[in-house]
Amino acid sequence: MTQPRFSAIPLGRPWCQAIQLSDGRRLLMRPIQPADAKRLQRSFQTLTPQEIRMRFMHPMTELSAEFAQRLCTVDGHSAFALILVEAKPPAKALIAAVGRLAVDEDGPEGEFAIIVSREVQRQGLGRYLMQQLIDWARERGLQAIYGFILSENRPMLALLKSMGFTLGPSDEDIGIELAQLRLDATGTR
Ligand SMILES: CC(C)(COP(=O)(O)OP(=O)(O)OC[C@H]1O[C@@H](n2cnc3c(N)ncnc32)[C@H](O)[C@@H]1OP(=O)(O)O)[C@@H](O)C(=O)NCCC(=O)NCCS
């Protein structure tokens, strides 16, 4: 497994860390907030159509203000989302990565989704964010987490497999894989 190319320093608040990449770039990891909605919209504009399709599984040309607000409004109980935001003045800082988990209404499981900007991919951040979501899910008492991944999304499928997820065809659609991790089994660390 590739060694992570960053350091992470806890900031003394839950889920908040200062991340320094090996090229010197700095990011702040923290829970998403309602005030991030406009920043999320701006960051969405930097994504390629392919990245949007991998993350949202259908084409979208913009993130509406209403959807952005919804994605940024998480209560930390029925849903949880972490962002990696550039350490720049607030008006300039873009969101470089998002990992989120939505707890099912009818059961002790949650659905994840994640995206890491191509600017900072292949440095271990995707794996690190997934591990944070797993840690949160364990603390929250979930029994399993799952996600739907396009079959062509080799990077994400490889990442999940290496973290112990089981992969298989989903009932949802041909061309979509269901990835699952039971949290009562041995951990991924
Ligand atoms: C998939 C994604 C999250 C990976 O993020 P990342 O920060 O680059 O991932 P990491 O650097 O932590 O890599 C972890 C593992 O993923 C796999 N991986 C990541 N990118 C890969 C690539 N381009 N090709 C092959 N495998 C890849 C590898 O197994 C890698 O482990 P290794 O470095 O030990 O080989 C990122 O490519 C992305 O955001 N893609 C678009 C959105 C998306 O597909 N979201 C998933 C839907 S839920």
The ligand as an ORCA input file, in Angstrom:
! r2SCAN-3c Opt
* xyz 0 1
  C     -11.839      7.344     -5.786
  C     -11.197      8.546     -5.097
  C     -12.042      8.988     -3.915
  C      -9.802      8.121     -4.602
  O      -9.232      9.220     -3.890
  P      -7.651      9.325     -3.670
  O      -7.421     10.365     -2.619
  O      -6.956      9.522     -4.952
  O      -7.311      7.883     -3.102
  P      -6.007      7.428     -2.312
  O      -4.827      8.232     -2.713
  O      -6.330      7.375     -0.865
  O      -5.818      5.970     -2.895
  C      -6.320      4.842     -2.203
  C      -6.393      3.644     -3.129
  O      -7.376      3.861     -4.135
  C      -6.961      3.207     -5.339
  N      -6.806      4.234     -6.363
  C      -6.946      5.559     -6.218
  N      -6.821      6.180     -7.408
  C      -6.570      5.229     -8.310
  C      -6.362      5.232     -9.708
  N      -6.367      6.380    -10.417
  N      -6.186      4.048    -10.339
  C      -6.185      2.902     -9.654
  N      -6.385      2.812     -8.311
  C      -6.567      3.968     -7.663
  C      -5.655      2.512     -5.024
  O      -5.987      1.211     -4.557
  C      -5.118      3.355     -3.890
  O      -4.251      2.647     -3.065
  P      -2.658      2.725     -3.329
  O      -2.326      4.194     -3.346
  O      -2.080      2.012     -2.175
  O      -2.442      2.088     -4.659
  C     -11.001      9.721     -6.119
  O     -10.383      9.220     -7.281
  C     -12.289     10.409     -6.524
  O     -12.776     11.300     -5.823
  N     -12.919     10.033     -7.659
  C     -14.113     10.712     -8.178
  C     -15.335     10.535     -7.276
  C     -15.649      9.094     -6.978
  O     -15.372      8.203     -7.769
  N     -16.277      8.852     -5.829
  C     -16.690      7.514     -5.457
  C     -18.192      7.431     -5.396
  S     -18.753      7.107     -3.754
*
